[in-house]
C-alpha cells in the first residue's frame, strides 16, 4: 500500500444509524410485499407484509453477517433479519460500492458462531479521494462483468447437461405407455411425510437443515448449507423420520425437483419438501425416475396451481398415477438411467469446479486492487 494513501479503522468510517427490530425467522414468509435480508447465504431470505419492519435508512447499504461473515450490497427497500445482521452505511466521502468491494477483499478469521464485527471494525481501510474510489469500483466491475459473462455461458452448459437426463427419461417413460404396465395412485404405493410450510429457527452450525433449495433435479445439493440446533430434532420431526434412500419431492418454489436422501446421518426437513417412502413392490430409484420425467411429470405439472409460484398439494400428488412394472424391470431401468446419471454427475462436478474458479478469480482481483492502493 502506498504511504500517501490515508487509512482509518473500519469502525470509524460508518454512520451511526438507528436500529430496527428484526423479523424473527419463524415469521419469514415464502412470498410477500417486502423482502427480508439477513445474515444467511441468500440475498433474500424470505418476505414480510408488515411495512413497519422496513429498515429506514438511505440506500444503498452493505449487510454484514456478524456470525456468518456474509456480505451483501442492498439497494432496495428491505426488512432486516433479527439475529446478527449488521447494516453498514459509510460516512460522507466513501462510496458504498467501494466499501462493499473492500469488505470482500478482507480475510476475517472464522470464530464459529461468535460475532465477527469486533474484528472487522479494527481493520484499516485505505481511503483515496472519492473520485478515485469510484474509478476503482468501475475497474473492478469491468473485470467482474467479463467473469460473469463466462459464468452465464457455464450456466447454459449446465442446462444442456441436465437435458441429457431429461431426454433419457422421456424415451423410457413415453415408450412405456404401450407396454401394459400397471398404474397405481402414488398415495397407495408410497408413504408421505410432509414438512411443507414448516421453518425451524436456523443456527450458524449444528444439525443439517434440508429445504426445497437443496433438492435439485436428480440430486441433493450441499448448498445452501444451513443448520439448526440438534436438540430440536425429536420435537420437530414429529411427522415422520426419513431414511437413507427415501425420495424427496419439492411441492413449490421450485415445483417438481426430485432427489434421493443419500446420507445416513440425521437431518431436519422444512419448507416445501415431501418425503416419499416406497412401499413393497416399488423400487426407490424407480420412483425417483418416474417423478422426474415422462407422463408422470406432465400429470404433476398439469395439477399445479398458483399465480406467482406454481405448487401442488400433497392430496393431489397422492392421486397421480404411477406406472408400475415388475420390480426386477424397475431395477433394470434404474441401472440404465444410473449410467447416464453418472456421466451427468461427472459433467456437473467439472462445471462446479469451474464455477469455484470464477469465484477465486474475483477474490484475486480484489486482493490485487486493494493491496495496490
N, C-alpha and C positions, 0 to 999 in steps of 0.2 A: 504494500500500500504506500502511495506517495505521502511524504511528510506534510505537504501543503494541504492535504485534504483533511478538513476538521472532522472530528468524530464526537459522538455523545453516547451515553448509555441509552439502550433501547427504551428503558422505562421513562427517560426524560423527554422523549420525542412524541409522547402520546397525550392526547387531550383527556381530561377528566370528564367522562360522560355519565349521565345518570343511569343507575341500574334499573332494570325492569324485571319483574318476576317472570321466570321462565316457565314454559309449558312442561308439565310432567310427562314422562314417556307414556304412561298409561292413558294419557289424554290425546296422544297423537292419532290423527285420522288418516285414512288412505287417500281421501280427497277433501277439498275444502277451498275456501277463498284465499287463505294466506299460507304461504309455505313456512315451514319451521326449519331453521338451521341450527344444528347442534354440533357437538364435537366428534360425531361419527364420520365414517369414510365418505358417505354420500353427501353431495352438496345439499340436497333437500331430504330431510329425514322423515317428514310427514306434513300434515296440514292441520289448520285450525280455522274455525269460522268466527272466532272471538277477536274482534278488532282491537280490544283493549290489550291484547298480548303483543301487538306490533311494537317493534323497537323504535323509539322516537329519536332518531339521530340522522344527521345529514349524510347521505350516501355519496360515494361508496365507502365501505369499511372492510376491514380484514377480520376474519374469525380465527381464533387460535384455540385449539383444544387443550385445556390445561392438563388433562390426564393423557390424552391420546397423541398430542403434538400435531394434530391435523391442522392444515392451514387452508383457508378459503377466501376468495375475493367475492364480495357480495355487493351488487349494485342494484338490487331490487328490494322493495318493502318486504320485511320478514318478521316472524316471531322467533324468539331465541329459545333453545332448549334449556332445561332447568339446571343441569349439572355440568360444571367445568367448561362452559362456553364463554370465552373471553372475547368481547367486542372491542376491537382496536381502531382508533381514529387518530391519524397523525396530526400534529400541530401544523400551523401555517408554515409554508416553506418546504414541506415534504410531500412529494407526490405519493398518493396511496398505492398505485401500482408499483412504484419503486420500493415502498415498504414491503409489499407483498412478495416481490421477487427476492428481496434481501432475506426475508424470513425463510424462503425456500432454499437459500444458499447456506443457511446456518445448520450446523450439526449439533442438535440439542440432545445430550445423553439421555437415554431412557431410564426412568426411575420407577418402572412398573406403574401402579395406579396412583403413585404420589403426584403431586402437582409440579408443573414444569415452568410456570410463568416466572417464578422467583429466579430461575436460572436465566431465562430469556431477557428479563429487564436489565440484567447486568452486562449483557453483550454490547460491545461497541459497534455502532452503525456509522459507516462513512457518510458524510453529508456534503457532497458537492452542491453548487448552486442548483436551484430547482430546474432551471433550463437544461443543465447538464443531466440531471436526474431523468428528465423526460427523454433526452437523447438516448440514455442508457436503456430505458424502458423500450423505446422504439427499436433499438438494436436487438434486444432480447426477443421481442415479439416477432421481428422479421425472421430470426433464426428458428424460433419455435413454430412459425407458420409453415416452414419447409418440413419440419419434423411431423407436424400434424397432417400435412398432405400425404406423407409417406404412411402415416398411421391409418388414414382413411383408406388408402389402397390395400393395406393389410386387412382391414375390416371387410373389404369387398372379397378378398381371397378367403377369409374365414366363412363368409356366407356361401361361397361356391363350394367350400369343403363340406358344409352342412348338407348341400344339395346331393352329395354322393349318397348319404344315408337316406334322404328323402326318396330319391329315385329307386333305391333298392326296396324300400318299404312299399312303395307304390306298386312295383312289379309283382311282389309276393302277394299282397292282400287284395289287389284288384283281380288278379288271375284266380285267386282262391274262391271267388264268389260262385264259380261254376263247378266247384269240386264237391258240393254237397255237405260241407262242414255243418255240424250242428251249431245253432246260435242260442245263447242264453243271456239274460239280462246281467249286467255287471254286478248288481246287488245280490244275485243268487250265487255267484262263484267267487266272490271276494268280500272279506270283512272290511268295513270302512272305519277309520279313525280320523275324525275331522277336527282339526285345530284352526279352522278358518276363523279369522277375526280376533283371535286372542294374541295379545302382545305383552310379554313379560318385561319387567324392568331390566335394562341391559347394564352390564358392567364392563370394565376395561379388560378383565381376564376372568377365567373360571371355566364353566362347562360350555361347550359349543352350542350356539343357537342356530337353527336352520329355519330360514324363512323362504318365501317364494323366490326371493332374489338369488338364492343359492341353487335352485333347481333349474337346470338348463335343458336344452333339447338333447336328451340321451345321457346326460351325466350330471353328477353333483359337484358344484364348484366350491372351492375353498373360500372364494371371495363373494360378497363381503364377509370378513371374518369377525363375527360378533359373539358375545359371551353373556352368560347370566350366572348368578350366584348358584353354585351346586346345591345349596341347601333347599332350594325351591322345587327340586325335581319331583319328589313324591307328591307334593301338594299341587303341582302344576300339571303333571302328566296323568290326570285322572280319567281322561277319555280313552286311554289305551296306551300300551307301551310298544313301540316299534321294534322290529327285529332286523338283523342284517339280512339284506336281500328283499325286504319289502319294497313295493313300488310307490313312488311319490308322484303326486299329480297336483299341478297348480290350478286352482279354480278361477283365478283372476289376477290380472296385472303382474305377469302375463298369464293368459289362459292357455292351458294345454301343454305346458312343458312337463316332461316326464323323465324320471331318473330312478335308479335303484339305490337304496341305502347301502353303501359299500364299506361302512365302517362298523366295528363291533362295539365301540365304547358308547356309553350312554350319551344321548344328546337331547336337547329340548327343541320342540317344534312350535312354530307360531306362524301367523299371517298367511292365510290363503293356501295352505298345504293340506291335502288329504292323503293319508297313508292307507294304501290298499294291501291287504294281506290275503293272497290267493288261497282258496280252499282246495281240497283234494281234487286232482284232475286238471288243475290249471298250473302251468309252469310259470314262475315269476318272470323270467326273461321273456316269455311269450306274451304275457300280459303287458309288459313294458312296450314291446314292439307293436302290438295291436293298437295301443293308445297313441303311438307316435305317428302312424301312417295309415293310408288307405281309407276304406269306407268308415271305419270306426271313428277316426279323427274327423271325417267330414260330418258324421252324425253329431258329434260333440259340438263342433263349431256351429252347426245349424241350430242347436238348442241354446246357444249363448244369448244373453240379454244384457242390456246396459247401453248407455249412450257414450259417456266419456271413457268407460272401460268395460270391455266385454267380460262376462263371467258366467259361470254355471253353478247352480245349486246342487248339493250332494243328492238331493231327492231326485233330480232329473238325471244326474250322472248314473245313478243306480239302475235306471230303466234302459240305458243304452245297450243294444245287443252286441255281444262279443262272439266272434267265430271261435269254435272250439273243436279243432281236430284232435285225433288221438294224442295222448301225452308224448309218445315217442316221436311223433311227427312234429309236435311243438318244439321238442328239443332239437331236432334236425334243422328246423327253420332258424332257431336262435343261433345254432352253431354257424350257419351260413352268414347270418347278419353280424355275428361277433367278429368274423374275419374282416368284414367291411368296416365295422366299428373300430377295429384295431388300426386300420390304415387311417381312418379319420382322426383317431386319438393321436397318432404319431404326427400328423399334419398340424393338429391343434397345438401340440407341445412345441413344435417348431415355431408356430405363429406366436405363441405366448412368450417364447424366448426372445423373439424379435420385438415384441411389444415392450418387454423389460429393457431391451437395449435402447429403445427410444426414450424411455424414462431416464435411464442412466445418462444418455447423451444430453438431455435437458439439464440434469444436475451438473454435469461437467461444464456446460456453457455458463451456468450461473456462478459456479465456483471461479471460473476464469475471469468473468466480468468483475465480480466484486473483490477479488483478490488483486485486481489490477487498477482499482480506483485510487 
